[in-house]
Amino acid sequence: MPDTDDRGGSLAATPAQTIGPFFGHALPVPDGGRIAPEGHPDAVTVHGLVRDGAGAPVPDALLEFWQAGPDGSLAGAPGSLRRDPREQAPAPPERLTPRPPLGALLGRDGAVFTGFGRVPTDAGGHYAVRTLRPAAAGRSNAAPHLAVCVHARGLLHHLFTRVYFPEHTAAHATDPLLAQLPEERARTLLARPDGPGRYRFDVQLQQPADGAFEETVFLAFR
C-alpha cells in the first residue's frame, strides 16, 4: 500500500533499496590501487590521509587517479576510462559468451601500465596506490603530475586536484597552475618523500578553524 502524506494524500510508490550499500557493491575496482605492472622495478607508492574540516580522517572517501606513463603516453581510450581498445581483452565471439572480468577489461592483468586507479580510504582515512612516476603528457605545458578526483561524504560535487612530484623542480617553475599559486598553496599539491620509493600526499578537504592544515588546492573546470 502506498504511504500517505500529512494531508492524507497518497504518495507515489518507490522501489526499495535491496543491494546497498552501493559504495561497497559497485564502486571499488579490483586491484584499483595497482596502476603499475606487478613487480615493476621503478614502481613507487603514493599514500596519505583524507581529512575533513575538523582535521579528522575521512574513512569513506573514494579517490580516482589518472596519469601519463613514464614516457608521457596516455593509456586510456579518448573520452573514456577504458584502456586503449587494442589492448583490452578480446570481445566475446557470441552474445551468450561470458564477458571478460572487469579487471581484464581495464587492463589489470598485472603486466601492463593502466594509467588509472580507484581506491577507497580505509577506516583510518588512509589510501595508497602503486604506480610509476609520470612524464609530461603529450604537448601539455603542465609539469608531470597525477590527476586526482575526490569523492567523499558531505560533498555535493566531486573535487579535482593534482599530485606533483619533488623531482621535477624545474618543470614546476613553468607549470601554468603552480605558477599562479602562492607558495603555501602550491605546497598542498606537492607529494613529499616518505622513504625509499614512497611519497606522502594528504588531501585536506577544508582548512580547520585552528589553521593546523592548509586546505588542498582544488580545481574548477569551465
Solvent accessible surface area in square Angstrom, and as a share of the most:
residue,aa,sasa,rsa
1,M,229,1.02
2,P,66,0.42
3,D,104,0.54
4,T,86,0.50
5,D,43,0.22
6,D,144,0.74
7,R,212,0.77
8,G,58,0.56
9,G,32,0.31
10,S,91,0.58
11,L,84,0.42
12,A,92,0.71
13,A,87,0.68
14,T,115,0.67
15,P,130,0.82
16,A,86,0.67
17,Q,121,0.54
18,T,116,0.68
19,I,89,0.45
20,G,35,0.33
21,P,103,0.65
22,F,105,0.44
23,F,72,0.30
24,G,50,0.48
25,H,120,0.53
26,A,63,0.49
27,L,74,0.37
28,P,51,0.32
29,V,15,0.08
30,P,72,0.46
31,D,83,0.43
32,G,6,0.06
33,G,19,0.18
34,R,61,0.22
35,I,0,0.00
36,A,2,0.02
37,P,23,0.14
38,E,116,0.52
39,G,73,0.70
40,H,57,0.25
41,P,124,0.78
42,D,92,0.48
43,A,10,0.08
44,V,4,0.02
45,T,18,0.11
46,V,0,0.00
47,H,11,0.05
48,G,0,0.00
49,L,37,0.18
50,V,0,0.00
51,R,31,0.11
52,D,30,0.16
53,G,22,0.22
54,A,88,0.68
55,G,20,0.19
56,A,43,0.33
57,P,62,0.39
58,V,2,0.01
59,P,59,0.37
60,D,62,0.32
61,A,0,0.00
62,L,7,0.03
63,L,1,0.01
64,E,14,0.06
65,F,1,0.00
66,W,71,0.25
67,Q,12,0.05
68,A,6,0.05
69,G,1,0.01
70,P,74,0.46
71,D,113,0.58
72,G,9,0.09
73,S,60,0.39
74,L,121,0.60
75,A,19,0.15
76,G,38,0.36
77,A,7,0.05
78,P,136,0.85
79,G,95,0.91
80,S,39,0.25
81,L,77,0.38
82,R,107,0.39
83,R,11,0.04
84,D,29,0.15
85,P,79,0.50
86,R,212,0.77
87,E,99,0.44
88,Q,37,0.16
89,A,28,0.22
90,P,118,0.74
91,A,86,0.67
92,P,52,0.33
93,P,123,0.78
94,E,119,0.53
95,R,237,0.86
96,L,168,0.84
97,T,51,0.29
98,P,116,0.73
99,R,175,0.64
100,P,28,0.18
101,P,97,0.61
102,L,87,0.43
103,G,11,0.10
104,A,35,0.27
105,L,28,0.14
106,L,19,0.10
107,G,5,0.05
108,R,19,0.07
109,D,97,0.50
110,G,15,0.15
111,A,73,0.57
112,V,53,0.31
113,F,35,0.15
114,T,8,0.05
115,G,7,0.07
116,F,13,0.06
117,G,0,0.00
118,R,42,0.15
119,V,12,0.07
120,P,52,0.33
121,T,9,0.05
122,D,74,0.39
123,A,97,0.75
124,G,40,0.38
125,G,0,0.00
126,H,61,0.27
127,Y,4,0.02
128,A,45,0.35
129,V,2,0.01
130,R,105,0.38
131,T,0,0.00
132,L,8,0.04
133,R,92,0.34
134,P,5,0.03
135,A,32,0.25
136,A,44,0.34
137,A,31,0.24
138,G,68,0.66
139,R,240,0.88
140,S,56,0.36
141,N,122,0.63
142,A,13,0.10
143,A,3,0.02
144,P,13,0.08
145,H,39,0.17
146,L,0,0.00
147,A,34,0.26
148,V,1,0.01
149,C,4,0.02
150,V,0,0.00
151,H,63,0.28
152,A,17,0.13
153,R,128,0.47
154,G,82,0.79
155,L,55,0.27
156,L,171,0.85
157,H,146,0.65
158,H,86,0.38
159,L,41,0.20
160,F,62,0.26
161,T,2,0.01
162,R,53,0.19
163,V,0,0.00
164,Y,1,0.00
165,F,0,0.00
166,P,37,0.23
167,E,98,0.44
168,H,43,0.19
169,T,97,0.56
170,A,87,0.68
171,A,36,0.28
172,H,28,0.12
173,A,79,0.61
174,T,104,0.61
175,D,0,0.00
176,P,74,0.47
177,L,26,0.13
178,L,22,0.11
179,A,73,0.56
180,Q,135,0.60
181,L,40,0.20
182,P,73,0.46
183,E,128,0.57
184,E,82,0.37
185,R,58,0.21
186,A,21,0.16
187,R,138,0.50
188,T,22,0.13
189,L,0,0.00
190,L,70,0.35
191,A,0,0.00
192,R,133,0.49
193,P,93,0.58
194,D,59,0.30
195,G,43,0.41
196,P,137,0.86
197,G,36,0.34
198,R,93,0.34
199,Y,10,0.04
200,R,53,0.19
201,F,5,0.02
202,D,28,0.15
203,V,0,0.00
204,Q,6,0.03
205,L,26,0.13
206,Q,109,0.49
207,Q,83,0.37
208,P,11,0.07
209,A,119,0.93
210,D,117,0.61
211,G,40,0.39
212,A,66,0.52
213,F,72,0.30
214,E,67,0.30
215,E,56,0.25
216,T,2,0.01
217,V,11,0.06
218,F,47,0.20
219,L,40,0.20
220,A,73,0.57
221,F,147,0.61
222,R,265,0.97
